[in-house]
Amino acid sequence: MATEESTTVRARPEPIQAVPVRHPGRWITIAVLAVLVAMFVHLLVTNDRFQWSFMVSKMFRPPIIEGVLRGTVLMTVCAMLLAVSLGIVVAIMRLSPNPILRVVAWLFTWVFRAVPRLVLLAVCGNLGILWARIEFGVPFDTQIGHLFGVDNLQLRAFGFSAREVLTGFVAGLLGLAVSEAAYMAEIVRAGIQSVDGGQAEAASALGMSRGQIMRRIVLPQAMRVIIPPTGNETIAMLKDTSLLMAVPYSMELFFQLDAVGKRTFQIFPMYVSAVLWYLFLTSILLIGQHFLERHFSKGYGTSGRARMRLRAMTTETGGNPGVVDPS
């Protein structure tokens, strides 16, 4: 017995002397970052060129607030609504079995992804040069009248002046929407293709039409993949509204701030105020994107599987997850 006890004592492993891993590089990086942050704060506080009092007094004036609401925010919302709607249509066309629809959708994405957004806005702002009036009716009505000996044949239902309709807001909205729609089409197409094709086949076997399958089966599951890049594109659209100066569209945040800076000969403080405004608006969008991603990711990933297991355990044990089923 004594021999067995001594053998057991000798076989027991010694406790591990754990030594923390040293990370000197981390502390050096933190020290460098602390010095850089201190230098930046010192610059903000001591440099009089920022003119904080002048900046605060100008960046909240009524024209600036109107530019934020009517120019930046309203343009972002309208452009993204049109872009998402058009992008869904183009994405469905890309996935269509019809080769003509696929080619047209590919050409759309190719053209509007290739043209820089600033150039596209400049072109849209000058579309009024192509047509003095835009009219709807029978095309080539004058030539048709000449064939039958009728002079000045007018087979047009209605029309309007192109310069009156293609205002700065409409031209900017058109340029931003079609440019963004090309990117949204690829995002939606990737989201649709991420859904298992067997689900669409099962829904088709149940008698659901292609539109019903897309609305009720595919798109709700694809939203988990679509939402994160769409949020990024919305933030990019918010920032790209500053390009509306190329249209030109005067009722816009950066246009108004730039005008104040040039009028008062204080350009740099107004540029800093533009940075602060865009930081504020982008932060709001980031918060909204976070909650949207959390909503559409329910049931996916580690946290989603844990919640599903907990819900199943609760159901099996009569509402008490702490009770273990004896079976």
C-alpha positions as CSV (number, residue, x, y, z in Angstrom):
1,M,0.0,0.0,0.0
2,A,2.8,2.4,0.8
3,T,4.4,1.7,-2.5
4,E,1.2,2.4,-4.4
5,E,0.7,5.7,-2.5
6,S,4.3,6.8,-3.2
7,T,3.9,6.0,-6.9
8,T,0.7,8.0,-7.1
9,V,2.4,11.0,-5.5
10,R,5.3,10.8,-7.8
11,A,3.1,10.5,-10.9
12,R,1.2,13.7,-10.1
13,P,2.4,16.5,-12.4
14,E,3.8,19.7,-11.0
15,P,1.8,22.9,-11.2
16,I,2.4,24.9,-14.3
17,Q,4.3,28.1,-13.7
18,A,2.5,30.3,-16.3
19,V,4.5,33.4,-17.3
20,P,2.6,36.1,-19.1
21,V,3.8,36.8,-22.7
22,R,5.5,40.2,-22.9
23,H,4.3,42.6,-25.7
24,P,6.8,45.5,-25.7
25,G,5.7,46.5,-29.2
26,R,2.2,47.2,-28.0
27,W,3.4,49.6,-25.3
28,I,5.7,51.4,-27.7
29,T,2.8,51.8,-30.1
30,I,0.5,53.1,-27.3
31,A,3.2,55.6,-26.3
32,V,3.6,56.9,-29.9
33,L,-0.2,57.2,-30.3
34,A,-0.5,59.0,-27.0
35,V,2.2,61.5,-28.1
36,L,0.4,62.0,-31.5
37,V,-3.0,62.6,-29.9
38,A,-1.5,65.1,-27.4
39,M,0.1,67.0,-30.3
40,F,-3.2,67.0,-32.2
41,V,-5.1,68.3,-29.2
42,H,-2.5,70.9,-28.6
43,L,-2.9,72.0,-32.2
44,L,-6.6,72.3,-31.9
45,V,-6.4,74.3,-28.7
46,T,-3.5,76.7,-29.4
47,N,-3.7,77.4,-33.1
48,D,-5.8,80.6,-33.6
49,R,-6.3,79.8,-37.3
50,F,-9.1,77.5,-36.5
51,Q,-11.2,80.4,-35.2
52,W,-13.6,78.2,-33.3
53,S,-15.9,81.1,-32.2
54,F,-16.3,82.3,-35.8
55,M,-16.9,78.7,-37.0
56,V,-19.6,78.0,-34.4
57,S,-21.4,81.2,-35.2
58,K,-21.5,80.5,-38.9
59,M,-22.1,76.7,-39.1
60,F,-25.5,76.8,-37.5
61,R,-27.0,79.6,-39.5
62,P,-30.4,79.0,-41.3
63,P,-28.9,78.6,-44.8
64,I,-26.5,76.0,-43.5
65,I,-29.2,74.1,-41.7
66,E,-31.4,74.2,-44.8
67,G,-28.5,72.9,-46.8
68,V,-28.1,70.0,-44.3
69,L,-31.8,69.1,-44.4
70,R,-32.9,69.9,-48.0
71,G,-29.6,69.3,-49.7
72,T,-27.6,66.6,-48.0
73,V,-30.1,64.5,-46.1
74,L,-33.0,64.8,-48.5
75,M,-30.8,64.1,-51.5
76,T,-29.3,61.1,-49.8
77,V,-32.6,59.6,-48.9
78,C,-34.2,60.1,-52.4
79,A,-31.1,59.0,-54.3
80,M,-30.8,55.8,-52.2
81,L,-34.5,54.9,-52.5
82,L,-34.2,55.2,-56.3
83,A,-30.9,53.5,-56.4
84,V,-32.1,50.5,-54.3
85,S,-35.3,50.1,-56.3
86,L,-33.5,50.3,-59.7
87,G,-30.7,48.1,-58.4
88,I,-33.1,45.3,-57.4
89,V,-34.6,45.5,-60.9
90,V,-31.2,45.4,-62.6
91,A,-30.1,42.5,-60.4
92,I,-33.1,40.4,-61.2
93,M,-32.5,41.2,-64.9
94,R,-28.9,40.0,-64.5
95,L,-30.2,36.7,-63.1
96,S,-32.9,36.3,-65.6
97,P,-32.8,33.4,-68.1
98,N,-33.6,35.8,-70.9
99,P,-30.2,36.7,-72.6
100,I,-31.4,40.1,-73.8
101,L,-32.3,41.2,-70.2
102,R,-28.9,39.9,-69.0
103,V,-27.0,41.9,-71.6
104,V,-29.0,45.1,-71.0
105,A,-28.4,44.8,-67.2
106,W,-24.7,44.1,-67.8
107,L,-24.4,47.1,-70.0
108,F,-26.1,49.3,-67.4
109,T,-23.7,48.2,-64.7
110,W,-20.7,48.5,-67.0
111,V,-21.4,52.0,-68.1
112,F,-22.4,53.6,-64.8
113,R,-19.7,51.9,-62.8
114,A,-17.1,53.0,-65.3
115,V,-18.0,56.7,-65.4
116,P,-16.7,58.8,-62.4
117,R,-19.6,60.2,-60.4
118,L,-18.3,63.8,-60.7
119,V,-18.2,63.5,-64.5
120,L,-21.7,61.9,-64.5
121,L,-23.1,64.7,-62.4
122,A,-21.6,67.3,-64.8
123,V,-23.2,65.5,-67.8
124,C,-26.6,65.3,-66.0
125,G,-26.4,69.0,-65.2
126,N,-26.1,69.9,-68.8
127,L,-28.6,67.5,-70.3
128,G,-30.8,70.5,-71.1
129,I,-28.4,71.3,-74.0
130,L,-29.6,68.2,-75.9
131,W,-33.3,69.0,-75.9
132,A,-35.1,72.3,-75.7
133,R,-38.4,70.5,-75.1
134,I,-39.2,66.9,-74.2
135,E,-42.5,65.8,-75.8
136,F,-44.4,62.6,-75.8
137,G,-46.4,61.3,-78.7
138,V,-45.9,59.6,-82.1
139,P,-42.2,59.8,-83.1
140,F,-41.3,61.3,-86.5
141,D,-44.8,62.8,-86.9
142,T,-43.5,65.6,-89.2
143,Q,-41.9,63.1,-91.6
144,I,-45.0,61.0,-91.5
145,G,-47.1,64.0,-92.4
146,H,-44.8,64.8,-95.4
147,L,-45.4,61.3,-96.7
148,F,-49.1,61.8,-96.8
149,G,-49.0,65.4,-98.0
150,V,-49.9,67.0,-94.6
151,D,-47.8,69.9,-93.4
152,N,-47.0,70.5,-89.8
153,L,-48.6,67.3,-88.6
154,Q,-48.5,67.3,-84.7
155,L,-49.2,63.9,-83.0
156,R,-47.8,64.8,-79.6
157,A,-49.8,64.3,-76.4
158,F,-47.9,66.7,-74.1
159,G,-44.5,68.1,-73.5
160,F,-42.4,70.3,-71.2
161,S,-39.3,72.4,-71.2
162,A,-36.2,70.4,-70.5
163,R,-34.5,73.3,-68.7
164,E,-37.5,73.7,-66.4
165,V,-37.7,70.1,-65.4
166,L,-33.9,69.3,-65.2
167,T,-33.3,71.6,-62.3
168,G,-30.3,71.3,-60.1
169,F,-32.0,68.9,-57.7
170,V,-33.4,66.7,-60.4
171,A,-30.2,66.5,-62.3
172,G,-28.2,65.7,-59.2
173,L,-30.7,63.1,-58.1
174,L,-30.6,61.5,-61.5
175,G,-26.8,61.4,-61.6
176,L,-26.4,60.0,-58.1
177,A,-29.2,57.5,-58.4
178,V,-28.2,55.8,-61.7
179,S,-24.5,55.7,-60.5
180,E,-25.4,54.1,-57.2
181,A,-28.0,51.8,-58.8
182,A,-25.1,50.1,-60.7
183,Y,-23.4,49.3,-57.5
184,M,-26.6,48.3,-55.7
185,A,-27.4,45.9,-58.5
186,E,-24.2,43.9,-57.8
187,I,-24.8,44.0,-54.1
188,V,-28.4,42.7,-54.5
189,R,-27.2,40.1,-57.0
190,A,-24.6,38.8,-54.6
191,G,-27.2,38.6,-51.8
192,I,-29.6,36.7,-54.0
193,Q,-27.0,34.2,-55.0
194,S,-26.0,33.7,-51.4
195,V,-29.4,32.0,-50.7
196,D,-29.4,28.2,-51.3
197,G,-31.0,27.5,-54.7
198,G,-32.8,24.5,-53.2
199,Q,-35.2,26.8,-51.3
200,A,-36.3,28.4,-54.6
201,E,-36.8,25.0,-56.1
202,A,-38.8,23.8,-53.2
203,A,-41.0,26.9,-53.3
204,S,-41.5,26.4,-57.0
205,A,-42.5,22.9,-56.4
206,L,-45.2,24.2,-54.0
207,G,-46.6,26.3,-56.9
208,M,-45.2,29.7,-56.0
209,S,-44.5,32.1,-58.9
210,R,-41.1,33.5,-59.5
211,G,-42.2,36.9,-58.1
212,Q,-43.5,35.3,-54.9
213,I,-40.4,33.3,-54.5
214,M,-38.3,36.4,-54.8
215,R,-40.4,38.4,-52.4
216,R,-41.2,35.8,-49.8
217,I,-38.2,33.4,-49.8
218,V,-35.1,34.8,-51.4
219,L,-35.0,38.5,-50.6
220,P,-35.8,38.2,-46.8
221,Q,-32.9,35.8,-46.4
222,A,-30.6,37.8,-48.7
223,M,-31.1,40.9,-46.6
224,R,-28.5,39.6,-44.1
225,V,-25.9,39.9,-46.9
226,I,-27.3,43.0,-48.6
227,I,-27.6,45.3,-45.5
228,P,-23.9,45.8,-44.5
229,P,-22.7,46.9,-48.0
230,T,-25.9,48.9,-48.5
231,G,-25.1,50.8,-45.3
232,N,-21.7,51.5,-46.5
233,E,-23.1,52.8,-49.8
234,T,-25.5,55.0,-48.0
235,I,-22.7,56.6,-46.1
236,A,-20.7,57.0,-49.3
237,M,-23.8,58.6,-50.9
238,L,-24.1,61.1,-48.0
239,K,-20.5,62.2,-48.6
240,D,-20.9,62.2,-52.4
241,T,-23.6,64.8,-52.1
242,S,-20.8,67.3,-51.8
243,L,-20.1,66.6,-55.5
244,L,-23.4,68.4,-56.4
245,M,-21.3,71.5,-56.9
246,A,-20.7,70.2,-60.4
247,V,-24.3,70.3,-61.3
248,P,-24.4,73.0,-59.8
249,Y,-26.9,72.6,-57.0
250,S,-26.6,75.5,-54.5
251,M,-28.9,74.1,-51.8
252,E,-26.3,71.7,-50.4
253,L,-24.2,71.7,-47.2
254,F,-20.7,71.9,-48.7
255,F,-21.8,74.5,-51.3
256,Q,-23.2,76.7,-48.5
257,L,-20.2,76.4,-46.3
258,D,-17.8,77.0,-49.1
259,A,-19.8,80.1,-50.1
260,V,-19.6,81.5,-46.5
261,G,-15.9,80.9,-46.4
262,K,-15.2,82.6,-49.7
263,R,-17.5,85.5,-48.8
264,T,-15.8,86.1,-45.4
265,F,-12.3,85.1,-46.6
266,Q,-12.2,82.4,-43.9
267,I,-12.1,79.3,-46.0
268,F,-10.3,76.9,-43.7
269,P,-12.7,77.3,-40.7
270,M,-15.6,76.6,-43.0
271,Y,-13.9,73.5,-44.3
272,V,-13.4,72.3,-40.8
273,S,-17.0,72.9,-40.0
274,A,-17.9,70.8,-43.1
275,V,-15.8,68.0,-41.6
276,L,-17.6,68.2,-38.3
277,W,-21.0,68.2,-40.0
278,Y,-20.2,65.1,-42.1
279,L,-18.8,63.4,-39.0
280,F,-22.1,64.0,-37.2
281,L,-24.3,62.8,-40.0
282,T,-22.2,59.8,-40.7
283,S,-22.2,58.8,-37.1
284,I,-26.1,58.8,-37.1
285,L,-26.0,56.5,-40.2
286,L,-23.5,54.2,-38.5
287,I,-25.8,53.8,-35.5
288,G,-28.7,53.0,-37.8
289,Q,-26.7,50.5,-39.8
290,H,-25.6,48.7,-36.6
291,F,-29.2,48.1,-35.5
292,L,-30.3,47.1,-39.0
293,E,-27.5,44.5,-39.2
294,R,-28.4,43.2,-35.7
295,H,-32.0,42.9,-36.7
296,F,-31.4,41.0,-40.0
297,S,-28.7,38.8,-38.5
298,K,-31.1,37.2,-36.0
299,G,-30.7,33.4,-36.0
300,Y,-27.3,33.5,-37.8
301,G,-23.8,33.1,-36.4
302,T,-22.7,31.9,-32.9
303,S,-25.1,34.2,-31.0
304,G,-28.0,33.2,-33.2
305,R,-27.4,29.4,-32.7
306,A,-27.0,29.9,-29.0
307,R,-30.4,31.7,-28.8
308,M,-32.0,28.9,-30.9
309,R,-30.5,26.2,-28.5
310,L,-31.7,28.1,-25.5
311,R,-35.2,28.5,-26.9
312,A,-35.3,24.8,-27.7
313,M,-34.2,23.9,-24.2
314,T,-36.8,26.2,-22.7
315,T,-39.5,24.6,-24.8
316,E,-38.4,21.0,-23.8
317,T,-38.2,21.8,-20.1
318,G,-41.5,23.6,-19.8
319,G,-40.1,27.1,-19.7
320,N,-37.2,26.6,-17.2
321,P,-33.8,26.3,-19.0
322,G,-32.2,25.3,-15.8
323,V,-34.1,22.0,-15.6
324,V,-32.5,19.1,-17.5
325,D,-34.7,16.7,-19.2
326,P,-34.1,13.3,-17.5
327,S,-34.6,11.5,-20.8
